[in-house]
Amino acid sequence: LPLGHPQMRGFAGTYDERWQRERAPWLPIDFDLRAHQVCPPDQWLEGELHGDEPFVVKHLHPRVARLEGRLPGVRIRAWVSFEESGERLVEVPMRLDTVRLWPHRERGVIIHRGLLEVAETDAFDAKLLAVAAERLREGRSSEHYAHAVVGRLHPSRGAAATLDDRDLWNGRTGGAQDDEPPGVLRERLRARADRELDAARAQLAAHGLDPDQYGVPTALSPSTDAPVDPTDLDERLKEVEREGAALKAQAEQQMQRICADAGLDYDTLAAGSHDDASPPDFSAERVARDLAAQLEDAAASGAPQVTTAVDVAALRPTLDEVETLLAACYRRFAHLNTKPPTRPGSASAQLEGAARRGDRLDRVDYTGADVAGANLRGADLSGIYLAGANLRDADLREAKLEGAVLAHADLSGARLDCARLAGVNLGGARLVGATLAHAELRAATLVGAELTEVDVTGASLLACDLSRARFDQATGEGMRIDEGKSLEPLSLSSAKLPGLVVTRSLFVGLDALGADLGASTWERCALVDAVLDDAVLTEASFSETALTGASVLRGANLNAATLVSCTMRGVDAREATLQRAQLERVDWSHARLDRTDWYRAAARSCLFVRAALGEARLVSVNASESLFDRADLTGTDFTGALLYGASLEEVDLAAATFAHAEIGRALLRAPRRMGEGA
């Protein structure tokens, strides 16, 4: 029932001038806790619930007339610590006061609540909250839980401790959530593997081959592995490393024996196996051709049964699949390889000729080739392997480079205007001074790419990996980044990218120090530990975007910017300017906003809780319905400000100025110090 329902209205209390003067915004003194009830009075229970009571539900299920059961017999316990270290836990008495049932779903929820007195009205003094569950008749000591909490806060072992909940929950509820017993997934996977083994044995037998001779088992061996104990992760990792080293040594010994039997030099083969910079040399056509030739030789030598045992045509789809898979892996991860060696001589004429003839260049190997200055305008280079190639000053305007591998290539000064670069791997490539105007990059890899002074006018980057990419001093208007990600710092330092559009992107460690990002758009983005010091963000638009972690905007220019439903919680934006900015529902709580300039800005319904606004200039600002509770407003200038309905509880107003400010219906309660005109 809503609080305004006639049956509930009498519990709400009295909201009069006395309440406004003495209690607002807190509940009135005659507030009745029964107002928190959400169900009609005939569903209220007298006395206390223990948590194991039986229940019966009649005629509330579409098919079953009567449902009965028992509450799960669980007790919730909670603790609060007022210290960051988690020491000196204070237990919060918890009480089971609500049972909610959804009979048609055969599900229910029990709710425990507890009250604890805190010193701060926003409970900021409570640094840590810990919750545990235990069976009613299997309670644990407070010392046990204190040890569990401290263990989770340990600098090195805390992460492993969080994987094991047994010290916070001592059993299973046996309820509906336990639909699937332990080990079911493992058994299903084992059954699937056994079916695949049966199919493999049948295929070998159909070709006249003995599956046992080729080491194909009839079934997987029963697992004797015990469930992994998260508390023993360190020892388990060491055990895995020891087993891995032993298996590697065993494999090397077997390879040495095989090479000796075949008259091959193992050391030479081993050295070659580490040269992973080259593209895969596997060719389905070549393997099929060689296999057919070997079968012909076998038949000519008097072994016709071999030709009937192996069907080359039937193997071809599998060989093609292997070739495609190897090529895809190379395209995806070529930037993780070492840079291929440089080939002697120039290959520009050769590649230009192949492009003019329209030769198919997919998977053609030009790794390490010197094609500097090549004229490849409009060429179809889809899928070509150019890792580590020298493409300095090459003309690649309007070229088709879908799926091409350009990892570690040097494209400094190259022209890639309007190039089509879907799926291209540019990881570790150098594009210093290159032009990417109106180029289209989709699902491209630019990990560690050097794009200093690149021209990205109108370029479009969709779902690209920009980790460690450097666009320092890049220029161009209207660049678009959609669904971009950078889990390692992306640098836009000193870039001039007016009109940049960034949507649905995640950047960790974005460095835009001194960048000109005027009139840029940021929609539904997450910027973690971003550096935007001295950045120009005039007329920029931020929507549903969060700057979190240690993000900084010191000295940034946000004049006439628009921010709607954004999180700027805890950012350091000292000396930033937000003149005439339009802000709504922006969370600046705990932010460093000293000496910021908000002249004639609109900051409606914003949060400045515990923000530092010392000596900030909020002249003629519209901060209606905003919360400044417990903020530092030392020396803040609110001259001519509109603070209608704002809350300024427990603020520091020393030397603050409110001349000609409109504070109608504003809540100014228990300020720590008062300033002029307050």
Secondary structure, DSSP 4 states (H G I P E B T S, - for coil): --TTSTTTGGGS---SHHHHHHTTTSPPTT--GGGG--S-GGG--SS---S--EEEEES-SSS-SEEEEE---EEEEEEEESSTT--S-EEEPEEEEEEEEEGGGTEEEEEEEE----SSTT-TT--EEEEEEEETT----HHHHHHHHHHHT-TTTHHHHTT--TTTB-S---STT--S-TTHHHHHHHHHHHHHHHHHHHHHHHTT--TTTTT--SSPPPP-PPPP-GGGHHHHHHHHHHHHHHHHHHHHHHHHHHHHHHT--HHHHHHHHT-TTSPP---HHHHHHHHHHHHHHHHHTT-HHHHHH--HHHHHHHHHHHHHHHHHHHHHHGGGSPPPPPPSSB-HHHHHHHHHHT---TT-B-TT-B-TT-B-TT-B-TT-B-TT-B-TT-B-TT-B-TT-B-TT-B-TT-B-TT-B-TT-B-TT-B-TT-B-TT-EEES-B-TT-B-TT-B-TT-EEES-B-TT-B-TT-B-SS-EEES-EESS--B-TT-B-TT-EEES-EEES-B-TT-B-TT-EEES-EEES-B-TT-B-TT-EEES-EEESS-B-TT-B-TT-EEES-B-TT-B-TT-B-TT-EEES-B-TT-B-TT-B-TT-EEET-B-TT-B-TT-B-TT-B-TT-B-TT-B-TT-B-TT-B-TT-B-TT-B-TT-B-TT-B-TT-B--S-SB--BT-
